Amino acid sequence: MRRPAKIIIVDNSTAITGALMAMRNATDQLRDRYEFVYVLPSGSKGRGVLEAAGYRVHQLPFVEISKRVRSLLLYGPMLLLNGWRLAALVRRERAGAVHMNDFYNLTGVVARLLTGRPLITHVRFLPHTQMQPLARTWRWVAEHLAQRVVCVSEAVYSYFRPLPQVQVVFDPVPEGEKYPPTDLTARPDGTVRALFLGNYIMGKGQNFAVEAFKAAYAQQPSLRLHFAGGDMGLEKNRAYRRQLEAAVSAAGLAQVVTFGSFVQDVEAAIKQADIVLNFSESESFSLTCLDALYFGTPLIATDCGGPAELFESGRSGILVPNRDVPAMTQALLALGADPELRRKYAAAGREFVRHKFRAEATYEQLGKLYAAVLAE
């Protein structure tokens, strides 16, 4: 029996991120056709999750480009060294292709030049929002040196030229459910619980959620808000969480706004909430929004890129203008006061994502892409 073709997935996540989990959701569905080997940064928390799922994982000491002098000095030499290491791994594994899970990591380009193996570049953030000299450079490299460029949404695709090797492949919905659908009837204590699920990173919008909740709570004291997410091991993210906690305390809301850490069981967290919030300033797709819709909890999200493509505002959720705290407040009040509207949105969201993000539009597309690249 012929062994399945092997594909190396390279992800730059030091923590368990939406990008990493989205890639894993897709490869989980394709393991009967391809063998996947992951490469993560040294010390990444994602290693344990992938290994528990049965994947083999290698690690490389990736260095991201940044404004810090040390990073700038190390970036070039480490890019070449890690590219050489990745090329050696590709040869050792006899991999048919390398799939980079975001286009700002150029290690795959070096490996491509050293081995001649096909390169697939996934674009998982909005290039429009990045420093344009860098974003345009990454775009040129992807368009000219990768055999395929995969855009996670139409919002991302709009940044690229309409080339035949550039295409949209949506992330798949989760595979099945462990718990019954959310019960959106009134709780015995009369509270309405909102969940903000996202790592504590500037730009993810938790600060807007605090301000919107403060205004909404003044009119609707039954509201509650819980933040859940990790800090990715970075001091700047820990400092951001402390700022949020201080703002909540200063507003006298510490009893009704709570903070938690990274959530392992996303389905349980979402189904224990009455409303899910995502007030990010920039999202290429948003796995959190997709999960909320799939698991049937009403969603309020900002019009910041990808989320607008995930549901129909006014039918299966509420899309509010980016950084618009009054609009966020009004959306919270509307959903918080109306259990029937929450049930209506939940049902419509579940139906919409199950159709739009069905297998034929997501991981099956990725499987066909792999087959085409390996056949060239």
QUILIN-V208377 format. One record per residue. N is the residue number from 1. BURIAL is # if it has 9 or more other C-alpha atoms within 8 Angstrom, else .. D_FIRST is the distance of its C-alpha to the first C-alpha in Angstrom with 1 decimal. Layout:
n->{N | N}
burial->{BURIAL | BURIAL}
d_first->{D_FIRST | D_FIRST}
This chain:
n->{1 | 2 | 3 | 4 | 5 | 6 | 7 | 8 | 9 | 10 | 11 | 12 | 13 | 14 | 15 | 16 | 17 | 18 | 19 | 20 | 21 | 22 | 23 | 24 | 25 | 26 | 27 | 28 | 29 | 30 | 31 | 32 | 33 | 34 | 35 | 36 | 37 | 38 | 39 | 40 | 41 | 42 | 43 | 44 | 45 | 46 | 47 | 48 | 49 | 50 | 51 | 52 | 53 | 54 | 55 | 56 | 57 | 58 | 59 | 60 | 61 | 62 | 63 | 64 | 65 | 66 | 67 | 68 | 69 | 70 | 71 | 72 | 73 | 74 | 75 | 76 | 77 | 78 | 79 | 80 | 81 | 82 | 83 | 84 | 85 | 86 | 87 | 88 | 89 | 90 | 91 | 92 | 93 | 94 | 95 | 96 | 97 | 98 | 99 | 100 | 101 | 102 | 103 | 104 | 105 | 106 | 107 | 108 | 109 | 110 | 111 | 112 | 113 | 114 | 115 | 116 | 117 | 118 | 119 | 120 | 121 | 122 | 123 | 124 | 125 | 126 | 127 | 128 | 129 | 130 | 131 | 132 | 133 | 134 | 135 | 136 | 137 | 138 | 139 | 140 | 141 | 142 | 143 | 144 | 145 | 146 | 147 | 148 | 149 | 150 | 151 | 152 | 153 | 154 | 155 | 156 | 157 | 158 | 159 | 160 | 161 | 162 | 163 | 164 | 165 | 166 | 167 | 168 | 169 | 170 | 171 | 172 | 173 | 174 | 175 | 176 | 177 | 178 | 179 | 180 | 181 | 182 | 183 | 184 | 185 | 186 | 187 | 188 | 189 | 190 | 191 | 192 | 193 | 194 | 195 | 196 | 197 | 198 | 199 | 200 | 201 | 202 | 203 | 204 | 205 | 206 | 207 | 208 | 209 | 210 | 211 | 212 | 213 | 214 | 215 | 216 | 217 | 218 | 219 | 220 | 221 | 222 | 223 | 224 | 225 | 226 | 227 | 228 | 229 | 230 | 231 | 232 | 233 | 234 | 235 | 236 | 237 | 238 | 239 | 240 | 241 | 242 | 243 | 244 | 245 | 246 | 247 | 248 | 249 | 250 | 251 | 252 | 253 | 254 | 255 | 256 | 257 | 258 | 259 | 260 | 261 | 262 | 263 | 264 | 265 | 266 | 267 | 268 | 269 | 270 | 271 | 272 | 273 | 274 | 275 | 276 | 277 | 278 | 279 | 280 | 281 | 282 | 283 | 284 | 285 | 286 | 287 | 288 | 289 | 290 | 291 | 292 | 293 | 294 | 295 | 296 | 297 | 298 | 299 | 300 | 301 | 302 | 303 | 304 | 305 | 306 | 307 | 308 | 309 | 310 | 311 | 312 | 313 | 314 | 315 | 316 | 317 | 318 | 319 | 320 | 321 | 322 | 323 | 324 | 325 | 326 | 327 | 328 | 329 | 330 | 331 | 332 | 333 | 334 | 335 | 336 | 337 | 338 | 339 | 340 | 341 | 342 | 343 | 344 | 345 | 346 | 347 | 348 | 349 | 350 | 351 | 352 | 353 | 354 | 355 | 356 | 357 | 358 | 359 | 360 | 361 | 362 | 363 | 364 | 365 | 366 | 367 | 368 | 369 | 370 | 371 | 372 | 373 | 374 | 375 | 376}
burial->{. | . | . | . | # | # | # | # | # | # | # | # | # | # | # | # | . | # | # | # | # | # | # | # | # | # | # | . | . | # | # | . | . | # | # | # | # | # | # | # | # | # | . | # | # | # | # | . | . | # | # | . | . | . | # | # | # | . | # | # | . | # | # | . | . | . | . | . | . | . | # | # | . | # | # | . | . | # | # | # | . | # | # | # | # | # | # | . | . | # | # | . | . | . | # | # | # | # | # | # | # | # | # | . | # | . | # | # | # | # | # | # | . | . | # | . | # | # | # | # | # | # | # | # | # | # | # | . | . | . | . | # | . | . | # | . | . | # | # | . | # | # | # | . | . | # | # | # | # | # | # | # | # | # | # | # | # | . | . | # | . | . | . | . | . | # | # | # | # | # | # | # | # | . | . | . | . | . | . | . | . | # | . | . | . | . | . | . | . | . | # | # | # | # | # | # | # | # | # | # | . | . | . | # | # | # | . | # | # | # | # | # | # | # | # | # | # | . | . | # | . | . | # | # | # | # | # | # | # | # | # | # | . | . | . | . | # | # | . | # | # | . | . | # | # | . | # | # | # | . | . | . | # | . | . | . | # | # | . | . | . | . | . | . | . | . | # | . | # | # | # | . | # | # | # | # | # | # | # | # | # | # | # | # | # | # | # | # | # | # | # | # | # | # | # | # | # | # | # | # | # | # | # | # | # | # | # | # | . | # | # | # | # | . | # | # | # | # | # | # | # | # | . | . | # | . | # | # | # | # | # | # | # | . | # | # | . | . | # | . | . | # | # | # | # | # | # | # | # | # | . | # | # | # | . | . | # | # | # | . | # | # | # | # | # | # | # | . | . | . | . | . | # | # | . | .}
d_first->{0.0 | 3.8 | 6.4 | 9.3 | 12.4 | 15.1 | 18.6 | 21.7 | 24.4 | 27.9 | 30.6 | 34.2 | 35.2 | 37.1 | 37.4 | 35.4 | 36.2 | 35.5 | 33.6 | 31.2 | 30.8 | 30.3 | 27.5 | 25.9 | 26.5 | 24.5 | 21.5 | 21.4 | 20.7 | 17.9 | 15.8 | 13.2 | 12.7 | 13.8 | 14.4 | 18.2 | 20.4 | 24.2 | 27.2 | 30.6 | 34.1 | 35.3 | 36.6 | 35.1 | 35.4 | 32.2 | 30.1 | 30.7 | 29.8 | 26.5 | 25.6 | 26.7 | 24.2 | 21.4 | 21.3 | 21.7 | 25.1 | 26.9 | 30.5 | 32.8 | 36.6 | 36.9 | 40.5 | 41.5 | 44.3 | 47.6 | 51.3 | 51.6 | 52.6 | 50.2 | 47.2 | 48.4 | 48.8 | 45.4 | 43.4 | 43.2 | 42.4 | 39.9 | 38.1 | 37.6 | 36.7 | 34.2 | 32.8 | 32.3 | 30.7 | 28.3 | 27.5 | 26.8 | 24.5 | 22.6 | 22.2 | 21.3 | 18.6 | 17.4 | 18.0 | 17.8 | 21.0 | 23.9 | 25.4 | 29.0 | 30.2 | 33.7 | 35.3 | 38.0 | 35.6 | 35.5 | 33.3 | 30.3 | 32.5 | 33.2 | 29.6 | 28.9 | 31.7 | 30.5 | 26.8 | 26.8 | 23.9 | 24.5 | 26.8 | 27.1 | 30.4 | 31.2 | 34.9 | 35.9 | 39.6 | 42.4 | 43.2 | 46.6 | 47.8 | 47.0 | 49.2 | 49.0 | 49.1 | 45.9 | 44.3 | 44.9 | 43.6 | 40.3 | 40.1 | 40.7 | 38.0 | 35.5 | 36.5 | 36.5 | 33.7 | 31.0 | 28.6 | 28.9 | 31.6 | 31.0 | 34.2 | 34.3 | 37.2 | 39.5 | 42.1 | 39.9 | 39.0 | 42.7 | 43.0 | 40.8 | 41.5 | 39.8 | 37.2 | 34.0 | 31.8 | 33.7 | 32.7 | 33.2 | 30.4 | 32.0 | 30.9 | 29.5 | 31.6 | 30.8 | 28.3 | 30.5 | 33.8 | 34.8 | 38.5 | 40.7 | 42.1 | 45.0 | 48.4 | 50.7 | 53.9 | 56.7 | 56.3 | 58.9 | 60.3 | 60.5 | 58.4 | 55.9 | 53.2 | 51.7 | 48.6 | 48.0 | 44.5 | 43.9 | 44.1 | 47.6 | 47.6 | 50.6 | 49.8 | 47.8 | 51.0 | 52.0 | 55.5 | 55.9 | 54.8 | 57.5 | 60.2 | 59.1 | 59.0 | 62.4 | 63.9 | 62.2 | 63.0 | 66.7 | 66.6 | 64.1 | 64.3 | 61.6 | 58.9 | 56.7 | 54.3 | 51.5 | 49.7 | 46.3 | 44.4 | 43.8 | 45.6 | 42.6 | 44.5 | 47.0 | 50.7 | 51.5 | 49.5 | 51.2 | 54.5 | 53.6 | 53.0 | 56.3 | 58.0 | 56.7 | 57.8 | 61.2 | 61.6 | 60.8 | 63.3 | 66.0 | 65.7 | 66.2 | 62.8 | 61.2 | 61.4 | 59.5 | 57.1 | 54.6 | 52.0 | 48.7 | 45.8 | 42.2 | 40.7 | 37.4 | 37.5 | 38.2 | 38.0 | 40.7 | 42.9 | 42.8 | 43.5 | 46.4 | 48.1 | 50.1 | 49.7 | 47.2 | 48.7 | 47.2 | 50.0 | 48.0 | 49.7 | 46.4 | 43.0 | 40.2 | 38.6 | 39.3 | 36.7 | 39.7 | 41.1 | 37.9 | 37.5 | 41.2 | 40.9 | 37.7 | 39.1 | 42.4 | 45.0 | 47.5 | 47.1 | 49.7 | 48.3 | 49.8 | 49.5 | 47.9 | 44.9 | 41.7 | 43.2 | 45.1 | 41.9 | 40.7 | 43.4 | 46.5 | 49.6 | 52.2 | 49.7 | 46.9 | 48.4 | 51.1 | 50.6 | 53.5 | 54.6 | 53.4 | 55.7 | 58.0 | 59.2 | 61.6 | 58.9 | 56.6 | 59.6 | 60.3 | 56.6 | 56.7 | 59.9 | 58.8 | 55.6 | 57.3 | 60.1 | 58.2 | 55.6 | 55.2 | 54.3 | 51.7 | 50.2 | 50.3 | 48.5 | 45.9 | 45.0 | 45.0 | 42.9 | 40.1 | 40.0 | 40.1 | 37.3 | 35.0 | 35.4 | 35.6 | 32.8 | 30.4 | 26.7 | 27.2 | 29.6 | 28.0 | 24.4 | 23.0 | 25.1 | 23.7 | 20.1 | 21.3 | 23.1 | 20.1 | 18.2 | 21.4 | 22.0 | 18.6 | 19.0 | 22.6}
